[in-house]
């Protein structure tokens, strides 16, 4: 009998030890459960650093603001960021590493047509089973058929090109030359122009291909000038676009220049003077980040101001507001996914998402290929280097 009592006491003592250990673990488990991970893998250095940094800063501003307000469904958001240096193999490696290490419920701000093309071909998105919110560029070759895991929050290249070509037709600039990147998005854009130009009574006089990331473009500028076109249309990456403006103007050519949204004011001003940049027209896929005319722009600026030092005045970029919008869409889907979000729940919430962000409607409910927005405007760089629209 004494042995039985001793064994019972020993068993009870062990049970208390295990209970105490479990009690110590519970707060850690509870803290972990209160955190939701969203990932941003993009170029924070390299040729597209301005775009990648801007996208990240906009996303961070939104999630920081949300966390200050208590998070989403009471859970804080942790934004994991990795620099892929705009290298396809590095993007794929980091996306896979982050997916395994951090278990994000979503990725935001995926950038690069060559990268997305490879990931589509290799079925990377299907293997990961995690939604990607906000894909740049908006090339139709990346959207049709695309992937059910990719959610496009900005208007595509076709919508931008159609808006620009319609404008050019309206103002009588109907003899164009196209300079395009020798990448999927550039080739796709040129093909679309060839299809829609004739009905708009626009004649394509020149077609100039530019190698990927090329920034010495005097020869391309001379080809454009020799075309005799009344306007040049750029389908280029930021670095090439800025260099193209510089080299066109350096050759004494004053022909109007239009571009898709990927070439930002910042990218142009890094290569060209304010005088040379003035008058360049850029398609835009969000409301003006410097304006207060839409609630989205006001919300964006309020979120970005939280990241600024007291008294600091900064110019807000289109790349930042794109990152902010992508994060807001991801955040809204996470909220609708409920208190225990998973990639599958967030994906389901995205497919049922219809929301107006304040002058910027997003609707995936009836969207073909998960394209949720169609906003396009055209901005012009003024004599002070500011984009106006």
Protein Blocks (a to p, Z undefined) as FASTA:
>chain_A
ZZmmmmmmmmmmmmmmmmmmmmmmmmmmmmmmmpccddddddfedjklmmmmmmmmmmmm
mmmmmmmnnpaehiacddddddehlpaklmmmmmmmmmmmnopabdehiacjklmmmmmm
nommmmnopacehiadfbfklmmnbjakbccfbdcfklmmmmmmmmmmmnopabccdddd
dbfklmmmmmmmmmmmmmnopacfbdcdddehiabfklmmmmmmmnopabdcddddfklm
mmmmmmmmmnopabdcdddfklcfklmmmmmcfklmgopacddfbdcfkbckbmklmmmm
mmmmmmpcehiacdddfklmmmmmmmmmmmmmmmmnojbdcfklmmmmmmmgccdeehpa
cdfklcghhiabfcdcdddddfkopacZZ
